[in-house]
């Protein structure tokens, strides 16, 4: 299905897109910023309003707002949601100025350039170009710029609970001209080990919690790693885990009475939060049976979520939004795009699992550059993304509202 009703490049300039991206990068929106994402959300809202697009700020938590903007359709076609997050990870490890948004060799450098202020700018310009062209889509086009994706996903959880919905959605995480219809679920767990302190000169009088953690790690590698290697999904890869951090003890001369191990667990369909947590609990139970002094408990990392868990993204290849995304990329890039299986967890899973919106991940830039010390995005990728998002919009919203691919 190929529909060409307006050419977005007639209604914006590369300079305009580049300056918008730079301005977004220049507004810090990481967790150590006063107000966190508030300033960048206000900028996005003001920019859209100034360009004639209906936009609202929706306070979510602690004065941190989502931006929800809409171009109304004529009501006959499918509605489309663009979703992107306004927060970034911390900038302290960067070797380039994180907020200068300098340009070199056709690339814009800075924290959030690829993850994901470049995508936000491309979404915004595609909507501005549509507005300027006078084109009225058959279905509504909704832009949600959300807080907190790098943390608890408060912003998209708010979208889900608020009832804001659409017939299909695109989450703009960088995908390097590929697209994702599935990715692994994600949960973070804390395993806390409890020992008994004593002077290090008499370690036999204590129980070392760090040693308990070592025993647990060894048993996980022995018992659980082989099980994980057998789990695989064709659209998201294998089931994996990572020991992320370990903290314990008070000083070298004291036997550690407490140790906390933090685990990142990525899981596939057929697993869920309860089953993956149960794998670790089973190992804890076995170690307790073997050693009465072994004492540990597992719980979800408190700062990792509000109410909604982080399930896998599972969108059928036959969904209309998948057809529209694939066609949009092909029309601009002149080749059949691949499905990517290597992306991390994203808010797309919340939209699909809880709001029942068929969702695809597609955005400008190379995912491998996200969170890096010299994060950057190619200007060419931003321009192409505006063109692709515009094609997807025209294709998808032109499907009759009741139509579904079989």
BELJO-V571011 format. One record per residue. N is the residue number from 1. RES is the residue in one small letter. SS is DSSP state (H for helix, E for strand, L for the rest). PHI is phi in whole degrees, -180 to 180 (999 if undefined). D_CENTER is the distance of its C-alpha to the mean C-alpha in Angstrom with 1 decimal. Layout:
# BELJO-V571011
n: (N	N)
res: (RES	RES)
ss: (SS	SS)
phi: (PHI	PHI)
d_center: (D_CENTER	D_CENTER)
This chain:
# BELJO-V571011
n: (1	2	3	4	5	6	7	8	9	10	11	12	13	14	15	16	17	18	19	20	21	22	23	24	25	26	27	28	29	30	31	32	33	34	35	36	37	38	39	40	41	42	43	44	45	46	47	48	49	50	51	52	53	54	55	56	57	58	59	60	61	62	63	64	65	66	67	68	69	70	71	72	73	74	75	76	77	78	79	80	81	82	83	84	85	86	87	88	89	90	91	92	93	94	95	96	97	98	99	100	101	102	103	104	105	106	107	108	109	110	111	112	113	114	115	116	117	118	119	120	121	122	123	124	125	126	127	128	129	130	131	132	133	134	135	136	137	138	139	140	141	142	143	144	145	146	147	148	149	150	151	152	153	154	155	156	157	158	159	160	161	162	163	164	165	166	167	168	169	170	171	172	173	174	175	176	177	178	179	180	181	182	183	184	185	186	187	188	189	190	191	192	193	194	195	196	197	198	199	200	201	202	203	204	205	206	207	208	209	210	211	212	213	214	215	216	217	218	219	220	221	222	223	224	225	226	227	228	229	230	231	232	233	234	235	236	237	238	239	240	241	242	243	244	245	246	247	248	249	250	251	252	253	254	255	256	257	258	259	260	261	262	263	264	265	266	267	268	269	270	271	272	273	274	275	276	277	278	279	280	281	282	283	284	285	286	287	288	289	290	291	292	293	294	295	296	297	298	299	300	301	302	303	304	305	306	307	308	309	310	311	312	313	314	315	316	317	318	319	320	321	322	323	324	325	326	327	328	329	330	331	332	333	334	335	336	337	338	339	340	341	342	343	344	345	346	347	348	349	350	351	352	353	354	355	356	357	358	359	360	361	362	363	364	365	366	367	368	369	370	371	372	373	374	375	376	377	378	379	380	381	382	383	384	385	386	387	388	389	390	391	392	393	394	395	396	397	398	399	400	401	402	403	404	405	406)
res: (x	x	x	x	x	x	x	x	x	x	x	x	x	x	x	x	x	x	x	x	x	x	x	x	x	x	x	x	x	x	x	x	x	x	x	x	x	x	x	x	x	x	x	x	x	x	x	x	x	x	x	x	x	x	x	x	x	x	x	x	x	x	x	x	x	x	x	x	x	x	x	x	x	x	x	x	x	x	x	x	x	x	x	x	x	x	x	x	x	x	x	x	x	x	x	x	x	x	x	x	x	x	x	x	x	x	x	x	x	x	x	x	x	x	x	x	x	x	x	x	x	x	x	x	x	x	x	x	x	x	x	x	x	x	x	x	x	x	x	x	x	x	x	x	x	x	x	x	x	x	x	x	x	x	x	x	x	x	x	x	x	x	x	x	x	x	x	x	x	x	x	x	x	x	x	x	x	x	x	x	x	x	x	x	x	x	x	x	x	x	x	x	x	x	x	x	x	x	x	x	x	x	x	x	x	x	x	x	x	x	x	x	x	x	x	x	x	x	x	x	x	x	x	x	x	x	x	x	x	x	x	x	x	x	x	x	x	x	x	x	x	x	x	x	x	x	x	x	x	x	x	x	x	x	x	x	x	x	x	x	x	x	x	x	x	x	x	x	x	x	x	x	x	x	x	x	x	x	x	x	x	x	x	x	x	x	x	x	x	x	x	x	x	x	x	x	x	x	x	x	x	x	x	x	x	x	x	x	x	x	x	x	x	x	x	x	x	x	x	x	x	x	x	x	x	x	x	x	x	x	x	x	x	x	x	x	x	x	x	x	x	x	x	x	x	x	x	x	x	x	x	x	x	x	x	x	x	x	x	x	x	x	x	x	x	x	x	x	x	x	x	x	x	x	x	x	x	x	x	x	x	x	x	x	x	x	x	x	x	x	x	x	x	x	x	x	x	x	x	x	x	x	x	x	x	x)
ss: (L	L	L	L	L	L	L	H	H	H	L	L	L	H	H	H	H	H	H	H	H	H	H	H	H	L	L	L	L	L	L	L	L	L	L	L	L	H	H	H	H	H	H	H	H	H	H	H	H	H	L	L	L	E	E	E	E	E	E	E	E	L	L	E	E	E	E	E	E	E	E	L	L	L	L	L	E	L	L	E	E	E	E	E	E	L	L	L	L	L	L	L	L	L	L	L	L	L	L	L	L	L	E	E	L	L	E	E	E	L	L	L	H	H	H	H	H	H	H	H	H	H	H	H	H	H	H	H	H	H	H	H	H	L	L	L	L	L	L	L	E	E	E	E	E	E	L	L	L	L	L	L	L	H	H	H	H	H	H	H	H	H	L	L	L	L	L	E	E	E	E	L	L	L	L	L	L	L	E	E	L	E	E	L	E	E	E	E	E	E	E	E	E	E	L	E	L	L	E	H	H	H	H	H	H	L	E	L	H	H	H	H	H	H	H	H	H	H	H	H	H	H	H	H	H	H	H	H	H	L	L	E	E	L	L	L	E	E	L	E	E	E	E	E	E	E	E	E	L	L	L	L	L	E	L	L	L	E	E	E	E	E	E	E	E	E	E	L	L	L	L	L	H	H	H	H	H	H	H	H	H	H	H	H	H	H	H	H	H	H	L	L	L	L	L	E	E	E	E	E	L	H	H	H	L	L	L	L	L	L	L	L	E	E	L	L	L	L	L	H	H	H	H	H	H	H	H	H	H	H	H	H	H	L	L	L	L	L	E	L	L	L	L	L	L	L	L	H	H	H	H	H	H	L	L	L	L	L	E	E	E	L	L	L	L	L	H	H	H	L	L	L	L	L	L	E	E	E	H	H	H	H	H	H	H	H	H	H	H	H	H	H	H	H	H	H	H	L	L	E	L	L	L	L	L	L)
phi: (999	-123	-129	-124	-104	-156	-101	-62	-66	-78	-123	-153	-114	-59	-59	-63	-66	-64	-65	-63	-61	-61	-64	-66	-63	-73	-101	-59	-146	-94	-67	-90	-83	-56	83	56	-92	-58	-66	-71	-65	-62	-64	-60	-59	-62	-62	-66	-62	-63	-101	80	-103	-65	-143	-135	-99	-115	-59	-110	-155	54	75	-91	-103	-80	-109	-125	-123	-140	-108	-72	-94	-87	92	-99	-115	-73	-92	-125	-111	-96	-134	-149	-100	-95	-85	-130	-77	-67	-101	-72	-94	-80	-98	-115	-62	-68	-123	-80	54	-70	-111	-148	55	75	-128	-102	-104	149	-67	91	-58	-101	-132	-144	-73	-63	-64	-58	-63	-67	-58	-63	-68	-64	-73	-62	-61	-62	-63	-65	-73	84	-69	-110	-70	-71	-118	-65	-116	-118	-112	-118	-101	-116	-88	77	-64	-76	-125	-95	59	-60	-67	-75	-61	-62	-58	-60	-75	-77	91	-65	-144	-160	-83	-162	-142	-124	-100	-88	-62	-60	-137	55	68	-105	-145	-118	-113	-156	-152	-70	-74	-143	-136	-109	-125	-107	-108	-106	-108	-115	-116	-142	-76	-161	-66	-67	-75	-130	-61	-68	-84	-117	-128	-85	-67	-68	-64	-61	-63	-63	-62	-62	-59	-61	-71	-61	-64	-77	-97	-93	-54	-62	-66	-64	-63	-88	-98	-154	-128	-67	-102	-141	86	-90	-87	-138	-148	-146	-80	-89	-141	-143	-136	-176	81	-119	-166	-68	-91	-127	-64	-68	-98	-155	-150	-120	-111	-108	-121	-106	-125	-106	-131	-117	-53	98	-117	-149	-54	-71	-70	-72	-65	-64	-62	-72	-64	-62	-67	-59	-62	-65	-68	-65	-66	-78	-141	-59	-81	-72	-142	-151	-139	-120	-151	-67	-57	-57	-85	-90	-162	-91	-115	-93	-77	-113	-75	-66	-87	-136	-117	-64	-59	-88	-67	-59	-65	-67	-60	-68	-65	-59	-66	-63	-64	-63	-64	-88	-94	64	-154	-76	-74	-89	-83	-91	-120	-110	-83	-81	-69	-145	-64	-55	-66	-66	-62	-77	-74	-105	-95	61	-98	-57	-132	-124	-97	-154	-159	-73	100	-101	-58	-67	-90	-64	69	-89	-73	-128	-49	-159	-141	-76	-61	-57	-66	-64	-63	-62	-64	-59	-63	-68	-60	-66	-65	-60	-58	-67	-65	-70	-70	-84	-70	-56	-57	-88	-74	-136	-72	-103)
d_center: (29.1	29.4	29.9	30.6	31.4	30.5	29.6	26.9	28.3	31.5	29.8	27.8	28.5	26.6	27.8	26.3	22.8	23.1	24.4	21.6	18.9	21.2	21.7	18.0	17.7	21.0	19.8	18.2	15.4	14.6	15.8	19.3	19.8	22.3	20.6	17.1	15.5	18.8	20.5	17.8	17.4	21.2	21.4	19.2	21.2	24.5	23.8	23.1	26.2	28.3	27.6	28.7	25.5	25.4	22.8	22.4	20.9	19.8	20.1	17.7	18.7	21.0	21.4	17.8	17.5	15.3	16.8	17.8	19.9	21.9	24.3	26.6	27.8	31.2	30.1	31.0	27.8	24.3	21.8	18.5	15.4	13.2	9.9	8.3	7.6	10.8	10.4	10.6	11.6	15.3	17.6	20.6	20.6	20.7	23.9	23.6	23.8	20.3	21.3	24.1	22.1	25.0	25.6	27.0	27.8	25.8	22.6	21.0	20.3	18.4	15.5	12.6	14.6	12.2	8.9	9.2	12.6	14.1	12.2	13.1	16.6	16.9	15.9	18.4	21.1	21.0	21.7	24.3	26.0	26.2	27.8	30.2	31.3	32.4	30.6	30.0	27.5	28.7	25.6	23.6	20.7	18.3	15.8	13.5	12.2	10.6	10.8	9.3	5.6	6.8	9.4	10.4	8.3	11.8	11.2	10.0	12.2	14.9	14.5	14.9	17.9	19.4	20.3	18.8	18.4	18.8	20.1	17.1	13.7	11.7	8.1	8.7	6.6	9.7	11.7	15.2	17.0	15.9	13.8	12.1	13.5	12.6	10.5	11.5	11.2	10.8	13.3	14.8	18.6	21.4	24.7	27.6	30.9	34.1	37.2	40.4	41.2	44.5	46.1	45.1	48.8	48.8	45.5	47.2	47.4	43.7	40.6	38.0	34.5	33.1	35.3	34.0	30.4	31.7	33.4	30.3	28.3	31.2	31.4	27.7	28.1	31.4	30.6	26.8	25.8	28.2	26.9	23.3	24.6	26.1	22.9	21.3	19.6	20.2	16.8	14.7	17.2	18.6	18.1	17.7	17.8	18.2	20.5	18.6	21.3	24.8	27.0	30.5	34.1	35.8	38.1	39.7	43.0	41.5	40.3	36.7	36.6	32.8	29.8	26.1	23.9	20.1	18.5	15.0	15.4	13.5	15.5	16.4	18.3	21.5	20.0	18.5	18.0	21.8	22.9	20.8	21.9	25.4	25.6	25.5	27.9	30.3	30.5	31.2	33.8	35.5	35.7	37.2	39.8	40.7	40.9	41.8	40.7	37.1	35.0	31.3	28.7	25.1	22.7	19.0	17.9	18.7	16.1	13.1	13.3	15.5	16.9	14.4	13.6	10.5	12.2	11.8	11.1	14.6	15.8	19.4	20.4	23.1	21.1	22.2	18.8	18.5	22.0	21.4	18.4	20.5	23.5	21.9	20.8	24.2	26.2	25.0	24.7	27.6	26.4	24.7	21.0	19.8	17.2	14.8	14.4	12.8	9.1	7.1	5.5	2.8	4.9	7.2	8.8	9.9	11.4	13.1	14.4	15.4	16.1	17.4	16.0	15.9	12.6	12.0	9.3	11.4	11.4	14.0	14.3	14.1	11.0	13.7	14.3	11.1	12.3	15.8	19.1	19.8	16.5	17.6	17.3	20.2	21.9	22.8	19.2	18.7	21.9	21.3	18.0	20.0	22.5	20.3	18.4	22.0	23.3	20.6	21.4	25.1	24.9	22.8	24.5	27.8	27.6	29.7	27.9	29.4	29.0	27.0	27.2	29.1)
